[in-house]
């Protein structure tokens, strides 16, 4: 099922110069990504269009295609429209993996930090 999703954290470092030279703008657009372009038409930045349909399998296929342009250690988190539906995509060692995220509220995180300090 496809649904909308928004980016809740984006730490992706992308070689936009290589991406722009080797991947078509149509491919990025068809996969739900908006591009910032330089005056000479080169991609300088890409952003997820939250109005696009989000399919975790399709997103994984997209990231697999562009993984060579993404710096190792990069990641991006998406929050779907359904409660508890959160996905993380992680780029390591030239690969990309997808995990369901279990995020906590700020108050729960603060409580966890207090408990850790007492240990």
Secondary structure by P-SEA (a helix, b strand, c coil): cbbbbbbcccccccaaaaaaacccaaaaaaabbbbbbccccccccccccccccccaaaaaaaaaaaccccccccbbbbbcccccbbbbbbbcccbbbbbbcccccaaaaaaaaaaaaac
